[in-house]
Amino acid sequence: MMDEDNNISLQYVRSAENILRFQNNDEIHIVVQRQDLCLTPCESFLHIYGKITKDDGVNVVTTTKLINMTVCRLFKDIRYDLENTGWLSDDAELPDASGNFDVVLPLNYILSFAEDYCRVTVNGKHDLILTRLNADLNAVIQTPPTENFKITLNKIEWLLPHIKLADKPKIQLLNYIAKDLAESMSFRSWETCVYPTLPLRTRHVWAVKTSTQLVKPRYVVLGFETARRNDPQKNASEFDYCRIRDVKLFLNSHCYPHGNWNLDISNNQYAILYNMYIQLQTVYYNKEAEPLLSKPHSTCHALTSAAKNKGVDIDNIRKAAGWSAHSQTFARFYELPVDNDKDAFAMAILDN
């Protein structure tokens, strides 16, 4: 890709094509030593090709399926060092009939540095380190009768785009580098804290020390799982609501929320949680919320749909719901017609 003045072109650097071992417990180093290039890690991605078979490595599995974000669950740790400086639907099948799967995973999906720092880097050695887990039980879901399986990674490569400059902008860049000015590389990071076993009580306090006084947490995402780890008959990518009634977070000397939720998830009373979920994108990314999940009976759906049925103008609905003037959230997630045709849903997805 090149701009109109032929000053900048975008190309890709392929790395890790010579790595042969991707077994369990292996530490995989993908190194880019092209320090002369203007690299853009924020637009890079991992290309992973593998195969799931029975433990003999030959026969195809019959009762084992890969779950959401399978690739991430094959690794214990992913680190990115810079020196000098598939989501699936419920019915989607990632492998083909022979068990082969081919995945592209953008780096900004898994590393906050690639998500927040969207500038080029020059004169640096890039090292991406992936450590395989000792077992892949959390990457699959099995139905009885269970079977022994094996996930083999045949290729892992890091496609890292770089910008090729024409002579004039290249000279300008070299002159800027020669000034040896300090550049800040600001980005947000996430830390995972796990409480392995909750006590058998209706009320519990979990004290978590997450950072020093220099860096304080600003966002917290809380999830619950019940006996899902290392059990191939349970989907490790799903969470359990555990009949939670209220949650209080004391963060930086403040309490969230100020009142009580009084949830009753078993009886479909959790609209306030869904509202917090759809607002996360607005607060964290400073953008209009585009939720991946929808709750048909949420308060926002009920009120906006009722207003539309009463003849309220769509611009007034957007304004009252806090959506922008050009928002398509209502049309995409809430204003959905009910059709008795059994093929209507499938055709609507295909047409979209």
N, C-alpha and C positions, 0 to 999 in steps of 0.2 A: 504494500500500500504506500503511495507517494502523494505528497501534496501538489497543488497546482504549480508551484514554482520550482518543483524538483529539489527542494531543500531537505526534505525529510522523507525517509522511507522506513516502513516497519517490517522487520523480518524476525524469524524465530531461531533460537539456539536450542538444539536438541542435546540433552545430557543423559548420562546413565545407560547409553546403549551398549556399553561394554560390561555391565554388571551381570553376573551369571547366577548368583545365589540370592534367593528371596525366601528362604525357609523360615520356619518358626524360630523365634529367638535371635534371628540374624539382625545385625545393625547395618542398614543400607545407607551409604554416603553418596549423595549426588552433588558433585562439585562443578562449579562453573568458574574457570580461571581466566576468562576473557576480560581482563581489567581495562582493555582499551575500548570496550563497548559501552554505550549508554543503555543500560538495562532497565526494564520496567517490571519488577516482581509483582505488582498489583494486578497485572493482566496475564500472568503466567498460569499454567495449569499442569496437573499431573495426568499422564496417560498411562493407565494400568490395564494390562491384558492378562487374563487368567482362565482357570478352568476348575470346576467343581466336579469331583467324581467320587466313587466309593474309595475306601482306603487302599484298594489294590491299584489305584491310579488308572484303571482301564474302563471299568463298567460305569454307566451313567446312574446317578442317584435317581430315586423314584419318589421318595417321601420327604426330601430335604429341599427347602427353598431359601434363597438369599433374602434378607430383610432390608429395610430402609437403611441407607448409608452404610452398606456392608463394607465398603472399602475402608472407612474410618475405623471399623471395629476389627480390622485385621492387624492394627498397629497399636502398640502400647504407648508410644511416644513419637511426636513429630516436632523436630527442632529446626530452627532456621538461624544460621550463623552468617553474619556479614562482617568480614574483617575490613579494617580501615574505614571504617565508618562508624448421586444419583438418586437422586430422590426417586422413589417408586410409589405408584398408587397401589391400592389394595390388590388389584388384579394384574398388575404388570409383572412380567417375568424377565429378569435381567439375563440369565443364561439362555442359550439356545437349546435345541433338543440334545445336543452333544455335551452340554455343560459349559461351553465357552462363554465368557463374558468380557466385554470391552467397555471401559469406563473412562470418562474425562472428568476430573475433579478440579475446579478452579481453586487456586491457592487461597483466594480471599474468602472462601467458604470455611476454612479451617484455621487460618492464622490471622490474628488481628492486625499484624503489621502490614500484610498484603491488603487488608480491607481498608485501613485508614491512611496509609502512606502511599499516595498516588503520584509520586514523582519519580524521575529517572535516577538511577545510581550509576556513578562512574568511578573507576579506579578502585574496585573492590572485588574480593573473592567471595563468592556465594557458595554456601555449603548447606544443603538440605539433608537432614538426617532422619531416617525412618527406622523404627525398631519394631519388628514383628512380635506379636504376642506368642506365648508358648502354646496356645490352643485357639481355635476359631469357633468355639461353641456359641459365642454371643453374636456371630455374624449370620446365623441361619435360624430357621424355624422348621421343626420336623413334626410330621403327623405319624401316629402309630401305623404300622410297626416301625420303630426307629432303626436307623442304619448307620454304620460307621462311614464317615465321609472324609474327604481330603480336599482342601483348597490350594491349588498350585498357582503361583504368580509367575507367568512366563516372561513378562516384560514390565518394567517400570521406567518411564522416562519423564523428564521435566522439560517442558517446552517453555522457554523463557524468551519473551519478545525483546528485541533490542532495536533502537532507533539509529539508523544510518544517516549521518548528517552530510550535507554538501560542504564544500570548502569554506564558504563564508561563515555559516553558523558554527562549524567545527572550530574555526579559529577563535570565534567569540567565546566558545565554551572553554577552550584551552587557556585563554587569557583570564577568564574568571577563576579557573582552578588554580592558576599560578598565583593568585592573590592570597590563597590559603586562608579563606574565610571560614569561620565556624558555621555549620549548618545544623539546625535542630531536626531531629527525626521523631516527631511526636506520633504516638499511636496508643490505643487502648488495649489492654490485655485482660484475659479472663482467667480465673483460677477455679478449679473444681474441688469442692470439699464434699466428702462422702461420710455420712454417719451410717456405719455398716448395720447396726442392730438397734432398733428403737425399743425402749422398754414397754412393757404391757401396761400402759396407763392411758388415760384420756387427756392428760395434759403433760407437756414436756418442754423444757427449756434447753436449747442448744447454743452454747457459747462457742463462737467461731472467731479465731484470730486470723485475719486474712492478710494484713499488711502492716507496714510500719507507719510512723507518723508522717513520713514524707509523701506517701501515696495512700489515699483513703478510697475505699470502694464507693461507687456511686450507683451501681445497678446490681440487683440481685434477682436471679431466676431460681425458683424452688420447684423441685419435682420429687415424686415418690414412686418407688418401685417395690413390688412385693415378690420376693423369691424368684426373680427372673434371671439373675446372673448365673452363667455356666449351666443353664438348663435349656438344651436345644428344643424342648417342646414348648417353650415360652418365648414370645417375641421380646427381645431385649431392647428394641427401639421404641416400645410403648411404655406409658406410665400409668400408674393407678391413682385414683383419687382418694382412696383410703378413708372415706367418710369424714373428710376434714370439715370442721365447722367454722373455725376461725384461725387466722394466722396473724401474728404480730411480729414486725421486724423493727429492732432497735439498731439504727444505723447512724453513725456520726452524731450521737446524742439526740437523735430525733426518732419518733415512733411513727411507723407506717403500718396500716392506715390509722387514722385517729379514732375511728369508731369500730364497732363490731360488724362482721360480715353476716353472721347467722346463716351460713350456707346449709343447704340440704340437697346435695348433689343427687342423691337417690331419687328425689322427687323433682328433678330438673330445675332446681333453684340455684343457679350459678351464673346468672347474667352479668353480675358485677365482675366476676373473674374474666369472662369473655371480653368485657369492655376494657379491662386492664390489658389484656392480651393484644387487642387491636390497636391500643394506644402506644404500645412499646415502640413500634416503628417510628411514630411521630416524635417521640421523645428522644430515642437513641440515634436515629438517622436524620432527624429534622426533615421529614418528608411525609407526604400523605400516606396514611395507613393502607396497605394492600394485603389483608390477612390471607394466609394460605388455607386456614380453616374457617368455616362458617358455623354459626349456631342459629338455626331457623327460628328458635323461640326466644332469642335474646331481646332485651328491652329495646335496643336500637332498631332491630328488625320490626318489632311489633308497632312501635310508635311511627316510624317512617312509612311503613306499609299502610297503616290506618290513615295517616294524613294523605297519602296518595290516593287512596280509595275515596276519601271525602272531597277530592278535587283540589287539594292544595298544590300550588305551583311547585315544580321541581326545584326551582332556584331557592324558594323559601325553605324547602325541606333540607337542601344542602347546607344552607346557612344555619338552620336550627341544630343540625346534627354535627356541625363543626367541620364539614367537608368544604373543599375549595370549590370555586365557581365552575370548574371544568371536571370535577370529580365524577368518575364512573362507578364508584363503589356501590351506590344504590342499585344501578342497573345490572351490575355484575353479580352481586351477592344477595340482594334483598328482593328486588322486583322480579321474581321468578314465577312464571305462569305454571299452573297445575294442569297437566295433560294426562288423560287416562290411557293414551296410546302407550302400549308396553314398549314400543321401539322409540318413543319420543326422546327419552333421555340419551340413548346411544347416538341418535342422529344429531341431537343438539351438540354433543361433544365433538362429533366428527365435523360438523359444519363450522364450529368455532376454531 
